[in-house]
């Protein structure tokens, strides 16, 4: 599905040598210190960082990627329903997506009329509207209070359970997110940053992985 082959030869100021692979159905949490380059790596995977050579990220042709950014990035002058329609979702599917993320009655609201938690769920619905094979999540629980973070974590877990071949990479600071969502954990550290550890989840525990 996806192969990372960053050489670490000065092509990017934050990222060093990173070699890894993502297969269908794998769920990663990407941990590391603040500012180390976790979001930068996620942007590189999405093809949004021009400083990363194109050959360094090899994606399966026509790979569908859904990206949930730290900010919801919904168009503020469009309703939630219109935001989903703009990525190609038909009316009947929009209703199902809004139901799925718990926003059945918020489709006609503008983004600024939503709470942060609701706006993030609307942005997740927009991601799902493209039927992603790879779901990228950048700090999806940041700035949410404890209960709303738990609700969002449970929602993402339900989405993943319903689509077992969907891969996920989630940037987070909380190892608890890995226990709830991940089958594998990458730990990024160093200057420039490299994958210091690649760990597999086993029965709620971490063990060394390849």
N, C-alpha and C positions, 0 to 999 in steps of 0.2 A: 504493500500500500504506500509506504513512505520510507525513504532512507535518508539519513543525515550523514553527510561526509564533509564536515568543516575541517579544513586543514590546519587552522591555527597559525597561518603564516602571515599574519598582519592584515588579512582581508577585512577584519572588523575590529574596532577598538575594544569591544567588550567580550567577544566570544573567541575562545581558543579552539583547540582541536576537540571536536565532538563527533563521534561516530556511533550511530544507533539506528535502530529500525523499529517501525511501528507496523503491526499486522492487524488485520480485521479482528475486532472484538477485544483488543487490548485496551486497558484503561490505566493511564499513567497519572500520577500526581507529581508535579515538578516543584521541589522545595529548594530553598537556599536563602542566604542572607538578603536583606533588602538592598536593591541597587546592583545586585550581582549580574543581572542580565536575563532573568527568567522571562519577562515580557518581551525582551528583544529576541530571545530564541523563539518564542511563540509567534512573533511577527515574521520572523524568518521562515518558519514552517508554513505560514499562511501566504508567503510570497509578498509581504508588505514592506520588507526592508531592502532597499536597493543596494545596500553595502555588502549584502551576502551574494556571492556569485550564484548564478542560476543553476550551475551544475552541482552545487553543494547540497541542494535539496532535491532529491529525485522523488517525484510523486507519480503515482499511477495516472495514466492519461485520463482526463476528465474527472479526476477525483473531486467529489463534492465536499466542501468544507463549510461548516457553520462556526462562526466566531462570536462568542459572547465576550465583548470588551468590558473593561472595568466601568466605563460609562455606557449607558444604555444605547446611545447614538440613534435613537428613534427620531425621525423628522418631527420637530415640534409643532409644525403647522398642519400635520396630518394626524388623523385619529389612529388609534391602535389598529383598527381593522384596515385602514388605508395603508399603514406601514407594512402590514403583512401582504396586502395585495400587490404592493410594489415589487416584492421579490417573487411574484408569480403564483401566489396561493389563490385558488378559486374560492368563491364565497362559502360554499358548503364546507370546504376544508378549513377555512379560517374559523368557522364556528367550532369545529372539532379541536383545533389547536388551542383556541381560547378556553374551551372546556378542559382540555388536558392540563393547562397551566393554572387553572383556577381563576380565570378572568372572564367567565361567561358573560357577565353583566357590564364589562368595562370596554367593550369593543368600540364604542362611539366616543370614548373619552380621548382627550388630547394627552400626550405624555406628561405635560406639566401639571395635569390634574391627578396624576397617580402618585402614590407613595413610592419611595425608592425600591421597596421590595416588589411592588406591583410592576413598576417600570422594568425591573430586571427580569421578571417573569414574562413580560410582554416581549422583551428583547430575546429571551430564550425561545418563545414561540416563533419569532421571526427566523431564528437559526433553524428551527425544526422545519420551517416551511420549505426550505431548500432540500429537505430529505438528506441530511449530511451523512456521509460515510465516516467522516472525521469531525468530531466536535471539539473545538478549542475553547477553553474557559479561562479567563484571566481574572483571578481573585473574585469568583462569583459571589462570595459571601462577605466581602469587605464592606464595612460601614453599615451592615445590618445588625440589629440587636439579636440577642441570643435566640429568641423564639423564631424570628423571621429567617435567621440563618439556618436553623434546623428545618424549617419548612422548605426552604430552597434546596437544601442538601437532600431532603427526602424526595422532592420533586425530580431532581436530576437523577437520583438513584432509580426512581420509577421509570424515567425515560430510557435509561440505559438497560434496565431489565427487560423492557418491552422490545428493545432492538439489539439483540445480542451480538450482531456483527458490526455495530457501530463502534469505532475506536474513539477514545477520548484522551486529551491531554489537558490537565487542569493545573494552572499555577496557583499555589497557595502557600501560606506560612504555617498552616496548622496540620501537624501530623495526623490529627484526628480525622481530617478530610480523607486522607489516604486510607485509613481503616474503613471508612464508610463507602468510598467510591472506587478505590484503585485496586488493580491486580498487580501493579508494579509501581515503583517509586524511583524517580531520578533525583539525585541531589547535585545541584550546581553550585560550584564555589571556585574561587581563585581569580587572579587578575593576569591575563584574561581568563574568563570562566571556562571551566571544563566539567564534564560529568565525573564527579568524584566518586559517586556510588550509583549502582544500578541494582535495586533490591526488588525481590518478588514478595508479594503478600501471600502468606500461607496461614489459614485459620486465624486471621487477625494479627499475625505476627509478621515481622520482616525477616527475610533470609536472603543471603547473597544470591544474585542472579547474574546471567550472562549478558 
